[in-house]
Amino acid sequence: MKFQAVIFDMDGVLIDSEPFWKQAGIDVFDQIGIAVSQQEMQALTGMPAAGIIKTVYQRYQQMPVPVEEMVKRMNDCAISMILENKPLMPNVPETLEKLTALGCKLAVASASPRYLLEQITERCGIARYFQYLSSATELDYNKPHPQVYLHAAHQLEIDPQACLGIEDSVLGMTAVKAASMHCAVIPARMERNDPRWSLADYKLEQLTQIPELFA
């Protein structure tokens, strides 16, 4: 088999959650008097909540609420919207079913907290496909560090070089490649021409193309 495991990012790959994270950032910053734009939040895509908050605080030279409290506010706001909307990406169950039929082990490697990973996979009916959910919030480092991907591979008992990581952000792609894994990216349409995607092994347009990589 070409790959023994496929490890998915969650936000932007399995669920269309990025708009909710962006809106959550705008909302919680607005509540403390910092007007952050959609464009600013777009530029921070793929960065964990703490990194977003620190970046915005530094940019605006303000820190009216401690970072840890803002992380909680942003997570709570985004997670509430995500769980309410259950924004599963197109063709997710079909793709996971095909990969499972190929005998491939599946995992998630995400910057999101575990309770979100567990709840969204359960509510969207895809939890049964995954052997492990790896949350960077439980580890020492977050993306672009490779730890969350290496941890997932270790839990699956698969050599990282036999794993395929699926990402939609440059930060995530960097984490996959740093873990010595093959990487397939599915960029948002407006970002498809970013030259940095050349670091990836495969650039796809949709999830349904992933099983084709096993041919």
C-alpha positions in Angstrom: 0.0 0.0 0.0 1.3 3.5 -0.9 0.2 4.9 2.5 -0.7 3.1 5.6 -2.5 6.0 7.3 -4.2 9.3 6.4 -4.1 12.0 9.0 -6.6 14.9 8.5 -6.6 18.4 9.8 -10.1 19.2 11.0 -10.8 22.9 10.4 -11.1 23.6 6.7 -10.6 20.0 5.6 -13.3 17.9 7.3 -15.5 20.7 8.5 -16.1 24.2 7.0 -15.4 25.8 10.3 -13.0 28.6 9.2 -15.7 31.2 8.7 -16.9 30.6 12.3 -13.4 30.9 13.8 -12.9 34.1 11.9 -16.3 35.5 13.1 -15.6 34.4 16.6 -12.3 36.3 16.5 -14.0 39.4 15.2 -16.8 39.2 17.8 -14.6 38.7 20.9 -12.2 41.4 19.9 -15.1 43.8 19.2 -16.4 43.1 22.7 -13.1 44.5 24.2 -12.9 47.5 21.8 -10.5 46.1 19.1 -11.9 46.3 15.6 -10.4 43.4 13.7 -11.3 43.0 10.0 -12.2 39.8 8.0 -9.0 40.4 6.0 -6.9 40.4 9.2 -8.5 37.2 10.4 -8.0 35.6 7.0 -4.3 36.3 7.2 -4.2 34.4 10.5 -5.8 31.2 9.1 -4.3 28.0 10.6 -2.9 29.8 13.6 -4.1 28.6 17.0 -6.3 30.9 19.1 -3.5 32.0 21.4 -1.3 32.9 18.5 -4.1 34.9 16.9 -4.7 36.8 20.1 -1.1 37.6 20.7 -0.6 38.8 17.2 -3.6 41.1 17.3 -2.6 42.5 20.8 0.9 43.2 19.4 -0.5 44.9 16.3 -2.9 47.1 18.2 -0.6 47.6 21.2 -3.4 46.7 23.6 -4.0 43.8 26.0 -7.2 44.7 27.9 -8.0 41.0 28.7 -5.4 38.3 29.5 -4.6 36.0 26.6 -5.8 32.9 28.4 -9.2 34.4 29.0 -9.5 35.5 25.4 -8.6 32.0 24.2 -11.5 30.7 26.2 -13.9 33.3 24.9 -12.8 32.7 21.3 -13.0 28.9 21.6 -16.4 29.0 23.3 -17.8 31.4 20.7 -16.5 29.5 17.7 -17.3 26.0 19.1 -20.9 27.1 19.9 -21.4 28.2 16.3 -19.7 25.1 14.8 -21.7 22.6 16.9 -24.9 24.4 16.1 -24.3 24.4 12.3 -22.4 21.1 11.9 -20.7 22.4 8.7 -19.3 19.1 7.3 -17.4 19.5 4.1 -18.8 17.9 0.9 -18.1 14.2 0.4 -16.5 13.6 3.8 -18.3 10.3 4.7 -17.8 8.9 1.2 -14.1 9.6 1.2 -13.6 8.2 4.7 -15.5 5.1 3.7 -13.3 4.5 0.7 -10.1 5.0 2.6 -11.4 2.6 5.3 -12.2 0.0 2.6 -8.6 0.4 1.3 -7.4 -0.8 4.8 -6.0 2.6 5.7 -5.9 3.8 9.3 -7.4 7.3 9.9 -6.7 10.0 12.4 -7.3 13.7 13.0 -4.4 16.1 13.9 -5.9 19.5 14.9 -5.1 22.7 16.8 -8.7 22.5 18.1 -9.4 21.2 21.7 -10.3 17.5 22.0 -13.9 18.1 23.1 -14.6 19.9 19.8 -13.0 17.1 17.8 -15.0 14.5 19.7 -18.3 16.4 19.5 -18.1 17.4 15.9 -17.1 13.9 14.7 -19.9 12.4 16.7 -22.6 14.8 15.7 -21.6 14.6 12.0 -21.7 10.8 12.1 -18.0 10.2 11.2 -16.5 9.3 14.6 -16.4 5.6 13.8 -13.9 6.1 11.0 -11.1 7.5 13.2 -8.7 5.4 15.2 -7.4 8.5 17.0 -8.0 12.2 17.5 -4.8 14.2 18.2 -5.3 17.6 19.7 -2.3 20.0 19.9 -3.9 21.6 23.0 -2.8 18.6 24.9 0.8 18.7 23.6 3.8 21.0 24.2 3.7 22.5 20.7 1.1 23.5 18.1 1.3 23.8 14.3 3.6 24.6 12.5 5.5 22.3 14.8 5.1 18.7 13.7 4.3 17.3 17.2 0.5 16.9 16.7 1.1 14.8 13.5 3.9 12.8 15.0 1.7 12.1 18.0 -1.1 10.9 15.8 1.3 8.6 13.9 2.6 7.2 17.1 -0.8 6.4 18.4 -1.7 4.7 15.1 1.6 2.8 15.4 2.5 3.8 11.8 5.9 5.2 10.7 5.5 8.9 9.8 6.9 8.3 6.3 4.0 5.9 5.6 1.5 8.6 6.5 -0.3 11.1 4.3 -1.3 14.4 6.0 -4.2 16.4 4.6 -4.1 20.2 5.1 -5.7 23.4 3.9 -3.3 26.0 5.4 0.4 26.8 4.9 1.0 26.4 8.6 -0.5 23.0 8.6 1.4 21.9 5.5 4.6 23.0 7.2 3.8 20.8 10.2 3.1 17.8 8.0 6.3 18.1 6.0 8.3 18.7 9.2 6.9 15.4 10.5 8.5 13.7 7.4 5.1 12.8 6.1 3.7 13.1 2.6 1.3 16.0 2.3 -1.8 16.7 0.2 -3.2 20.2 0.4 -6.7 21.3 -0.5 -6.4 25.1 -0.6 -9.3 27.5 -0.6 -10.1 28.7 -4.1 -8.8 32.2 -3.4 -5.5 30.8 -2.2 -4.8 28.2 -4.9 -2.1 30.2 -6.6 0.0 30.7 -3.5 3.5 29.6 -4.5 4.1 28.2 -1.1 1.9 25.1 -2.0 4.9 23.8 -3.9 6.2 22.4 -0.7 3.3 19.9 -0.7 3.5 16.5 -2.5 0.0 16.9 -3.9 -2.4 19.8 -4.5 -6.0 18.7 -4.7 -9.3 20.4 -5.4 -11.5 18.2 -3.3 -11.5 15.3 -0.7 -12.7 12.8 -3.2 -9.3 12.8 -4.9 -7.5 11.4 -1.9 -8.4 7.7 -2.5 -7.0 8.2 -6.1 -3.6 8.8 -4.6 -3.5 5.1 -3.6 -3.7 3.9 -7.2 
